[in-house]
């Protein structure tokens, strides 16, 4: 982890996001004066499950996986985060330690808004509070959906949904080119909730029928509509 000159909140391309877009210039100025920005390289831990909560983590740019250790000690990916998203909010509001870990999937920059500034925004900015509640409600709905998928969907269907989730989270809006991403087999297995060997075998089957292409850790979705049909078979 390395420190560097913090990006200015007022000039940040992410300030129009659902949370920071609710802040006035005065509030952004206060946040910019107190926050700390860090640069992380691929594989570096941003925060760890069980450690003390520092504040609200705002992702300036980069891709991050949010993980949790299962009962068997294996890593489970419970969320994917990109530039403009935020992390650590639930732990802030409950005054608890981090319930998850965050690890950089590629080089990224993350700003930390201290707890006192975050709580002041919650208390004084109604729009921010409403946007915060909407974000938490959305996260709860996604967690419930994921729980149902793990309980009722076969692994092949969960893998198809995981690949579509990667596309929805990290894909370009124009969609001019097939979505392609570097994503390890270990991470894919942790996202699906299966063994690495099973994820690798199912990927090979999808490659053989022309649904995807794989070159090392790179996965390219050639037929996302076919993945959508596979993922919805048990809906």
C-alpha positions as CSV (number, residue, x, y, z in Angstrom):
1,X,0.0,0.0,0.0
2,X,1.3,3.4,-0.9
3,X,0.2,6.9,0.0
4,X,0.1,9.7,-2.6
5,X,-1.7,13.0,-3.3
6,X,-5.4,12.5,-2.8
7,X,-7.7,13.0,-5.7
8,X,-9.9,16.1,-5.1
9,X,-13.5,15.2,-4.4
10,X,-14.8,18.2,-6.3
11,X,-13.0,17.1,-9.5
12,X,-13.5,13.4,-9.1
13,X,-15.4,11.8,-12.0
14,X,-17.1,9.5,-9.4
15,X,-18.7,12.4,-7.5
16,X,-21.9,12.0,-9.5
17,X,-22.4,8.6,-8.0
18,X,-25.5,7.7,-5.9
19,X,-23.9,8.8,-2.6
20,X,-21.4,11.5,-3.3
21,X,-23.7,13.0,-5.9
22,X,-25.9,14.0,-3.0
23,X,-23.2,16.1,-1.3
24,X,-22.9,19.9,-1.6
25,X,-19.6,21.6,-2.5
26,X,-19.1,22.6,1.2
27,X,-19.5,19.0,2.3
28,X,-17.2,17.7,-0.5
29,X,-14.6,20.3,0.6
30,X,-14.8,19.0,4.2
31,X,-14.5,15.4,3.1
32,X,-11.6,16.2,0.8
33,X,-9.7,17.8,3.6
34,X,-10.1,14.8,6.0
35,X,-10.1,11.7,3.8
36,X,-7.1,9.6,3.0
37,X,-6.4,8.1,-0.4
38,X,-4.4,5.0,-1.0
39,X,-3.1,3.2,-4.1
40,X,-3.3,-0.6,-4.1
41,X,-1.7,-3.1,-6.5
42,X,-3.4,-6.3,-7.7
43,X,-3.7,-8.7,-4.8
44,X,-3.3,-6.2,-2.0
45,X,-5.7,-6.3,0.9
46,X,-7.7,-3.0,1.4
47,X,-9.3,-4.1,4.6
48,X,-9.6,-7.4,6.5
49,X,-12.5,-9.2,8.0
50,X,-12.5,-8.7,11.8
51,X,-10.3,-5.6,11.8
52,X,-11.5,-2.2,13.1
53,X,-13.6,-0.2,10.7
54,X,-11.9,3.0,9.6
55,X,-14.6,4.7,7.5
56,X,-16.4,4.7,4.3
57,X,-14.2,3.4,1.4
58,X,-14.9,5.2,-1.9
59,X,-13.4,3.5,-4.9
60,X,-11.9,6.1,-7.2
61,X,-11.0,3.6,-9.9
62,X,-10.2,-0.1,-10.2
63,X,-11.8,-3.4,-9.5
64,X,-12.1,-5.1,-6.1
65,X,-13.5,-8.4,-4.7
66,X,-15.3,-8.4,-1.4
67,X,-14.7,-11.7,0.4
68,X,-15.7,-13.6,3.5
69,X,-14.1,-16.7,5.0
70,X,-16.5,-19.7,5.0
71,X,-16.9,-22.2,7.9
72,X,-14.2,-24.4,6.2
73,X,-11.8,-21.5,6.0
74,X,-12.2,-21.2,2.2
75,X,-12.7,-17.7,0.6
76,X,-16.1,-16.9,-0.7
77,X,-16.6,-13.8,-2.9
78,X,-19.7,-12.1,-1.7
79,X,-19.4,-8.9,-3.8
80,X,-17.7,-7.2,-6.7
81,X,-16.9,-3.5,-6.6
82,X,-15.8,-1.0,-9.2
83,X,-14.9,2.7,-9.5
84,X,-17.7,4.9,-8.1
85,X,-18.8,2.3,-5.6
86,X,-18.4,2.4,-1.8
87,X,-17.6,-0.2,0.8
88,X,-17.7,-0.7,4.6
89,X,-20.9,1.2,5.2
90,X,-22.8,-1.6,7.1
91,X,-19.9,-1.9,9.6
92,X,-19.9,1.9,10.1
93,X,-23.6,2.0,10.8
94,X,-23.6,-0.9,13.2
95,X,-20.3,0.2,14.9
96,X,-18.9,-3.2,14.3
97,X,-15.7,-4.5,12.9
98,X,-15.4,-5.3,9.2
99,X,-17.6,-8.4,8.4
100,X,-15.8,-8.9,5.1
101,X,-12.4,-8.4,3.4
102,X,-11.7,-6.4,0.3
103,X,-8.9,-7.3,-2.1
104,X,-7.7,-5.5,-5.3
105,X,-8.3,-7.4,-8.5
106,X,-6.2,-4.9,-10.3
107,X,-4.4,-1.6,-9.6
108,X,-6.9,0.7,-7.9
109,X,-7.2,3.9,-5.8
110,X,-9.5,4.0,-2.8
111,X,-10.4,7.0,-0.6
112,X,-11.4,6.5,3.1
113,X,-13.9,9.0,4.5
114,X,-13.5,9.0,8.3
115,X,-16.4,7.8,10.5
116,X,-17.1,11.2,12.0
117,X,-17.5,12.9,8.5
118,X,-19.6,10.0,7.3
119,X,-22.0,10.2,10.3
120,X,-22.2,13.9,10.0
121,X,-23.4,13.5,6.4
122,X,-26.0,10.9,7.5
123,X,-27.3,13.3,10.2
124,X,-27.3,16.5,8.2
125,X,-28.0,15.5,4.5
126,X,-31.4,14.0,3.9
127,X,-30.7,13.1,0.3
128,X,-27.5,11.3,1.3
129,X,-29.4,9.4,4.0
130,X,-32.1,8.3,1.5
131,X,-29.5,7.3,-1.1
132,X,-27.7,5.3,1.6
133,X,-30.9,3.5,2.6
134,X,-31.6,2.7,-1.0
135,X,-28.1,1.3,-1.5
136,X,-28.4,-0.9,1.6
137,X,-31.8,-2.2,0.5
138,X,-30.4,-3.1,-2.9
139,X,-27.5,-4.9,-1.2
140,X,-29.9,-6.8,1.0
141,X,-31.9,-7.8,-2.0
142,X,-28.8,-9.0,-3.9
143,X,-27.7,-11.0,-0.8
144,X,-31.1,-12.7,-0.6
145,X,-31.0,-13.5,-4.3
146,X,-27.5,-15.0,-4.0
147,X,-28.6,-17.1,-1.0
148,X,-31.5,-18.6,-3.0
149,X,-29.1,-19.3,-6.0
150,X,-26.7,-21.1,-3.7
151,X,-29.5,-23.1,-2.2
152,X,-31.5,-24.1,-5.3
153,X,-29.5,-23.6,-8.5
154,X,-27.1,-26.3,-9.8
155,X,-23.5,-25.2,-10.3
156,X,-23.7,-24.8,-14.1
157,X,-26.5,-22.3,-13.7
158,X,-24.6,-20.5,-10.9
159,X,-21.5,-20.3,-13.1
160,X,-23.5,-18.8,-16.0
161,X,-25.0,-16.2,-13.6
162,X,-21.5,-15.4,-12.2
163,X,-20.2,-14.7,-15.7
164,X,-23.1,-12.4,-16.3
165,X,-22.5,-10.7,-13.0
166,X,-18.9,-10.0,-14.1
167,X,-20.3,-8.5,-17.3
168,X,-22.9,-6.3,-15.5
169,X,-20.3,-5.1,-13.0
170,X,-17.2,-4.5,-15.1
171,X,-18.5,-4.3,-18.6
172,X,-18.6,-1.2,-20.8
173,X,-22.0,0.4,-21.3
174,X,-21.8,0.5,-25.1
175,X,-21.2,-3.2,-25.4
176,X,-19.6,-2.7,-28.8
177,X,-17.1,-5.6,-28.2
178,X,-17.7,-8.9,-26.5
179,X,-17.1,-8.6,-22.8
180,X,-13.6,-9.9,-21.8
181,X,-12.0,-10.0,-18.3
182,X,-8.9,-11.5,-16.6
183,X,-10.4,-13.5,-13.7
184,X,-8.6,-16.4,-12.1
185,X,-10.2,-19.9,-11.8
186,X,-9.8,-19.6,-8.0
187,X,-11.8,-16.3,-7.9
188,X,-14.4,-17.7,-10.2
189,X,-14.9,-20.8,-8.0
190,X,-15.1,-18.5,-4.9
191,X,-17.7,-16.4,-6.7
192,X,-19.8,-19.4,-7.8
193,X,-19.4,-21.3,-4.5
194,X,-17.8,-24.5,-5.9
195,X,-14.5,-26.2,-6.2
196,X,-11.9,-24.9,-8.6
197,X,-11.9,-28.2,-10.5
198,X,-15.6,-28.0,-11.1
199,X,-15.5,-24.4,-12.3
200,X,-12.7,-25.2,-14.7
201,X,-14.6,-28.2,-16.1
202,X,-17.8,-26.3,-16.7
203,X,-15.9,-23.4,-18.3
204,X,-14.4,-26.0,-20.7
205,X,-17.9,-27.2,-21.6
206,X,-19.0,-23.6,-22.3
207,X,-16.0,-23.0,-24.4
208,X,-16.6,-26.2,-26.4
209,X,-20.1,-25.2,-27.3
210,X,-19.0,-21.6,-28.3
211,X,-20.6,-19.8,-25.4
212,X,-17.3,-18.4,-24.1
213,X,-13.7,-18.3,-25.1
214,X,-10.8,-18.7,-22.6
215,X,-7.1,-17.9,-23.0
216,X,-5.3,-18.5,-19.7
217,X,-7.1,-16.4,-17.1
218,X,-8.9,-14.3,-19.7
219,X,-12.6,-15.2,-20.2
220,X,-14.6,-13.7,-23.1
221,X,-18.4,-13.9,-23.3
222,X,-19.3,-14.8,-26.9
223,X,-23.0,-15.6,-26.4
224,X,-24.3,-13.8,-23.2
225,X,-27.9,-14.5,-24.3
226,X,-27.1,-18.2,-24.0
227,X,-25.7,-17.7,-20.6
228,X,-28.8,-15.8,-19.6
229,X,-31.0,-18.8,-20.7
230,X,-28.8,-21.2,-18.7
231,X,-28.8,-19.1,-15.6
232,X,-32.6,-18.7,-15.6
233,X,-33.5,-22.4,-16.1
234,X,-34.5,-22.7,-12.4
235,X,-36.0,-19.3,-11.8
